[in-house]
Amino acid sequence: MQIDAATAAVIAAIAAIVAAIVSGLFALFSQWLERKREGESVSAGIRAEIQAILDIAKRRDYIASLSNFINQIKDGSTNGQSSLLTQHFQEFAKGRITFPA
């Protein structure tokens, strides 16, 4: 069976279209995979940062101090100068003192 020039041209055009489609799909898949990996990397970085903040808060006992401060407010402390803890937080907010590491 012999293929004439017109049939060969049609086959070549179809092959070029299929190759272009496959190439485009491969490029789309590569971009999707790159975005997926980047998203996973960003998520892992955010998780690590949050865990580090939580570890620091636990080590420095921020939660207990803040809970005590909130309980004092709930118990009716409106003066703002009524306790050493309140004074401590006010000084901390002004940047005059820091919590120990």
C-alpha positions in Angstrom: 0.0 0.0 0.0 1.3 3.3 -1.0 0.6 6.6 0.7 0.2 9.6 -1.6 1.6 13.1 -0.6 -1.8 14.4 0.6 -2.3 11.5 3.0 1.3 11.8 4.3 0.7 15.5 4.9 -2.5 14.8 6.8 -0.8 12.1 8.9 2.1 14.5 9.6 -0.3 17.2 10.6 -2.2 14.9 12.9 1.1 13.7 14.5 2.1 17.3 15.0 -1.2 18.1 16.7 -1.0 15.1 18.9 2.6 16.0 19.8 1.6 19.5 20.6 -1.3 18.3 22.8 0.9 15.8 24.7 3.6 18.5 25.1 1.0 21.0 26.4 -0.4 18.4 28.8 3.1 17.6 30.1 3.8 21.3 30.7 0.5 21.7 32.5 1.2 18.6 34.7 4.8 19.9 35.4 3.4 23.3 36.5 0.7 21.7 38.6 3.3 19.4 40.3 5.6 22.4 41.0 2.7 24.4 42.5 1.8 21.4 44.6 5.3 20.9 45.9 5.6 24.6 46.6 2.3 24.6 48.5 3.5 21.6 50.6 6.8 23.4 51.3 5.0 26.6 52.4 2.7 24.6 54.6 5.6 22.7 56.2 7.4 26.1 56.8 4.3 27.6 58.4 3.8 24.5 60.6 7.4 24.7 61.7 7.1 28.4 62.5 3.9 28.0 64.5 5.5 25.0 66.4 8.5 27.2 67.2 6.3 30.0 68.5 4.3 27.5 70.6 7.5 26.0 72.0 8.8 29.4 73.0 5.4 30.3 74.6 5.5 27.1 76.6 9.1 27.4 77.6 8.7 31.0 78.7 5.4 30.3 80.5 3.5 32.9 78.5 0.2 31.0 78.6 0.1 30.7 82.4 1.0 34.3 82.9 -1.6 35.4 80.4 -4.2 33.2 81.9 -3.5 34.6 85.3 -3.7 38.1 83.9 -7.1 37.4 82.2 -8.4 35.8 85.5 -7.5 39.0 87.3 -9.4 41.0 84.8 -12.4 38.7 85.2 -12.2 38.9 88.9 -12.8 42.7 88.7 -9.4 44.2 88.5 -10.1 47.4 86.6 -7.5 49.7 88.1 -4.7 48.5 85.9 -2.2 49.0 88.7 -3.7 46.5 91.2 -1.2 43.7 90.8 2.5 43.1 90.1 1.4 41.0 87.1 -0.6 43.8 85.6 2.4 46.2 86.1 4.7 43.6 84.5 2.5 43.3 81.4 2.2 47.1 81.1 6.0 47.4 81.3 6.3 44.6 78.7 3.8 46.4 76.4 5.9 49.6 76.6 9.0 47.6 75.6 10.8 48.3 78.9 11.2 44.7 79.9 11.3 41.4 78.1 10.6 37.8 79.2 13.7 35.7 79.9 14.6 33.1 77.3 
